[in-house]
Amino acid sequence: MHELFLTGNRARLRTWLVLGYVLFIAYASLSPFTGWQEQGLDFLAVMQEPLLLTYTAFDAVLNLLSYLPFGLLLGLTMRARLSGQTTLILATLLGLALSASMEFLQMYLPSRTSSNMDILTNVSGTLLGALLALGMTRWTRVYDRISAARDVMFLHGKRMDFGLALLVLWMFGQINPSLPMLGNVFISEVAHQPFAAVTDAPFDVWESSAVALNLLMLGTLLLTLLRNRATVINVLLMVLASVTVIKLITAAVLLKSSAMLLWMNSEALLGILCGGVLLWMSRHMAYGHMIRAGALLTAAYLVVAHGVLDSTPAAAMSVYHWHYGHLLNYNGLAQTITLVFPALLIFHLYRVRYQ
C-alpha cells in the first residue's frame, strides 16, 4: 500500500494541536506555579540516580500515556514535510527536550519531584506516538474518509483550522467527570453509600445559565466552521454525544461509584435544553449578527462563570476514588480552559467577522 502523502496545508491543524498539547504538558508538569525556589539540587546528579528510586507503576503508565499524543501529533505534523526516519528521530529528540526541560524546572518547585524515570517514560511515550503516526500515514482509506467528511462538513483555511483546534480544546476541558455536563462548578458532594442519592440541593439557576451560555458559545463556534449552518444541531449532537461517552468512561475509571452520574444534573439538563432551543432558533441569523451575538454571549458567560459562580479544583477531590496530585492538576487545567476558551473564542470571532 502506498504511503499517504500529507501536504503542508493538511498539517496546519495538527500544528495548532501540537502547540496546545505542549501547553497542556507544561501546565500538568509545573502546576501550581507557586513557591519557586532554589533547592540546592544538581540536574545531572538527579539524572544519575538509580532508575527505580522514585518509580511507581502508576507514574510510569501516566507519563507514557501523557506523551503518546504529543508524539502522535508531532509525527503527523512533521511527516508532511520530512521522511519517516527523520520524523521519528526529530520527534523523539523533541520529546526528550520537552521532558528534560520540565524535569529541570520541577527542581525549583518544592511540591514536585524531578526523576530520570519520568524522562525515560516520557520519551518512550513520544516514540510510541511517533511510530503510531508513521503507521497512520499508510491508512489511506481511513484517512481519505476522514478528509472527505471534513471537506463536506467544515470550511477550510488558517482561521478555520484555528477554530477546529478550539473545538478540540473545548472537548478536552469538558471530559473532566468532576464537572457537570457543560458546567463550570466542580462536583463536591458524594453519597456515603454506593449508588445512594446525595442530599437534595437548591436548584441553582445560575448554573443552568452557565450551561446554556456554554452551549451557545460552542454553537457559535460551530456556526463559523460549518459549510452548511443548517446542520449545526446535528453536528452539536455529535460533539455532545462524543463528550458524553468519554465523560462516562472517565467517570467510571476515576470517580467513586456513588458519584459516577453526578455530572448529569437537573441544572445541566435544563441549560442544555434552553441553549439548544435558542441555538436552533438562531441558526439562520445573518452572519454579522451571529458574530456579534456570539461575542456578547461569550462575555456574559465569563461574567456568570467567573463572577457569580465560584468553585475551586480542590472542591472535587472527595468524589475521586484516587487521590493522586495529578487529579488536582487535571481539575485545575479544566478550570483554566473554562477561562481561556472564551477569550480565544472572542479572538476567533474577531478574525472571522467578515465571511
Secondary structure, DSSP 8 states (H G I E B T S, - for coil): -------HHHHHHHHHHHHHHHHHHHHHHHTT----------HHHHHTS-TTTT--HHHHHHHHHHHHHHHHHHHHHHTTTS-HHHHHHHHHHHHHHHHHHHHHHHTT-TT----HHHHHHHHHHHHHHHHHHHHHTT-HHHHHHHHHHHHHHB--SHHHHHHHHHHHHHHHHHT-TTS-TT--S------SSTT---------HHHHHHHHHHHHHHHHHHHHHBSSGGGHHHHHHHHHHHHHHHHHHHHHHHB-GGGTTTTS-HHHHHHHHHHHHHHHHHTTS-HHHHHHHHHHHHHHHHHIIIII----GGGGGGGBS---HHHHHHHHHHHHHHHHHHHHHHHHHHHTS--
